[in-house]
Amino acid sequence: MFTTLTLSVVLLVLAGVLLLQQATAGVVEAKKEASLNEAAGVFEFMQEQLRTPDVRGAAVHEALNQLADLADAQAAQYRVVILGPTSTLVSAGIRAESVPDDLRSRVEESQGMFITPTEVVFTDTTVDPEPGWAIGASLVGTNGERYPIFYIFPMTSELKTLQALRSAVLVTGAALVVALAAVAYLVTAQVVGPVRKASTTALKLASGQLGERMPVRGTDDLASLARSMNRMAAQLQQRIRELETLSTLQQRFVSDVSHELRTPLTTIKMAADVLYEARDEMSALPRRSAELMATEIDRFDVLLADLLEISRFDAGAAVLALDDADVAALVDAEVAAVVPLADTLGVELSVELRTSDNTAAVDPRRIRRIVRNLVTNAVEHAEGRPVTITLASDADCVAVTVRDHGVGFEAEDASRVFDRFWRADPSRNRVVGGSGLGLSISLEDARLHRGQLSAWGRPGRGAQFRLVLPREPGCGIGHPPLPVIPVDDAPQEVA
C-alpha cells in the first residue's frame, strides 16, 4: 500500500509540474503576442500624431507629453518610456529602469520594433518588481529626428492567473492524494485481508490444526483461493488421518507380533539350550548345527526385545524410573562388560574422567543401555584401534563421548546413523550380531531424558558419539562440557 501510494504521489507531482510549466509557457507566449499587437497599434497611432505638420520644434516635446498622458490612460494595459529631445518621459507608477539596457542600445542603433522580457520596477518601493515584456521602437518626427519609445507590459493579471492555477493544482493534488490513499486502503483491505487470512490458516494447518478453514465469500479470485485452500486442507487432513491410522496399525502389528513370538521363542530357546548342552555327545555336523542354532536364537531374542522396546517408544508408553546415579559408575560398569569383546577384537579401551562429580537424575537401566550400545558399536568398527570414553560435567549437564579411529562414515550420514536398521556399509558383516536397532533405541532413551545424542564421523578417521544428559529433570543442558567434534580432529574442520 505504501509503495503504491508513494508512486501515485510522485506521478501526481510530475503531472502537476508539467501542467504548470505548460500553462506558464502558454500564458507567457500569449502575453507576448498580445503585447506585440497592442504595441504595434499604439506605435502606429503615435507615429501619425507626431508627423502632423504643425508638430515642429518645441511642439515635439508637447506632443510627446500628450502621447505619454494618453498612455497613462491605458495604465492597466501598458506603460511607456519616451526618450524626448529634452527629457525622458515615464508613465506614472513605473521607473525608467524597467527598460533593459540592451533594448535601449538596439533601438538607438537600428530601426524597427524589438521585444525582450524585462523586470518592471515600480515607483512604489513596497511593491516588488514583477516580470513583463518591454517593446522598443523609434518615433520619427517631421524633421527626421528619432525619439526612442518603449512600451512596458507588466504581467500582473497573468501572474494572478498563474497563482490561481498553481493553488488549484495544489488543492486538487492534495484531494487526489487523499482519495488515492483511501482507495489504496480499501483495495489493500480487500486483497491483503484474505491473503493474510490464508497465511494464518496455512500456519495453523502446519501446526496441526487440520480442522481450520477459510471463509468463502463471492466468486472472485480470492474466493477461488479460499476454496482451493479449504480443499487442500481437507485432502491434507484425510491423508494425515490415513497415515496416522496406518502408523497405528503398524505399531500395533509390531507389538502384537513381538508378544505373540515370545511364547514359541521361549519354547524353541529351551529346546535349543538342551541341544547345546548335549553338543559334546554329537558328531561334528550336528554339534555345529546346535551351536549355530543357539547363537541365532540368542540374536533373535535380542531382536525381539528391541522390537518390543521400539513399539513402546512408538506408542508413547515408555517411562523413566529416575534415580540419582553416578553416571561415571554406570559407564565403568558397561565398559568392563565390553572388555572381553574388545580383547577378542584387539581393541584397547580407556576411560577418561575429567570431573569428579558426575551425578544426575537418570534411569540407570536406560543409560547403561545407551553406553553399552555406543561402546559396542565403537569396538566393532574400531578396526583394532583404541577406543576412548570421556566423561565430563558442569552445573547443568553430564556429557559422555565415545571415540574410535576406525572406518567412520560420511559427514552427511551423521543423522542417519540413528535410523532403524541403517548400516553405513551394507556389505559389512556385524561382528557382535546386533539387531540393528541399538542406536535408534539409544536416541529414544536420550530424548526420553530430555538429553541429546549426536554423532560425528569421517571415512577412515573414525567416529565420535556424544551423549548429553541434564542433571535434573526439565533442566536445560546449556553448552555441553564436551564437543561433538573430537579434539584430535577439530583443526581439520571448518569453523
HELIX and SHEET records of a PDB file:
HELIX    1   1 PHE A    2  LEU A   50  1                                  49    
HELIX    2   2 ALA A   59  ALA A   73  1                                  15    
HELIX    3   3 ALA A   96  SER A   98  5                                   3    
HELIX    4   4 ASP A  101  GLU A  109  1                                   9    
HELIX    5   5 THR A  156  ALA A  206  1                                  51    
HELIX    6   6 ASP A  221  GLU A  277  1                                  57    
HELIX    7   7 ARG A  279  GLU A  281  5                                   3    
HELIX    8   8 ALA A  284  ALA A  315  1                                  32    
HELIX    9   9 VAL A  327  LEU A  345  1                                  19    
HELIX   10  10 PRO A  364  HIS A  381  1                                  18    
HELIX   11  11 ALA A  411  ASP A  413  5                                   3    
HELIX   12  12 ARG A  416  PHE A  418  5                                   3    
HELIX   13  13 GLY A  438  LEU A  448  1                                  11    
HELIX   14  14 ALA A  490  GLN A  492  5                                   3    
SHEET    1   A 5 THR A  88  VAL A  90  0                                        
SHEET    2   A 5 ARG A  79  LEU A  83 -1                                        
SHEET    3   A 5 ARG A 146  PRO A 154 -1                                        
SHEET    4   A 5 GLU A 130  VAL A 140 -1                                        
SHEET    5   A 5 PHE A 114  VAL A 120 -1                                        
SHEET    1   B 2 ASP A 323  ASP A 326  0                                        
SHEET    2   B 2 THR A 359  VAL A 362 -1                                        
SHEET    1   C 5 LEU A 349  LEU A 353  0                                        
SHEET    2   C 5 VAL A 387  SER A 393  1                                        
SHEET    3   C 5 CYS A 397  ASP A 404 -1                                        
SHEET    4   C 5 GLY A 462  PRO A 470 -1                                        
SHEET    5   C 5 GLN A 452  ARG A 458 -1                                        
END                                                                             
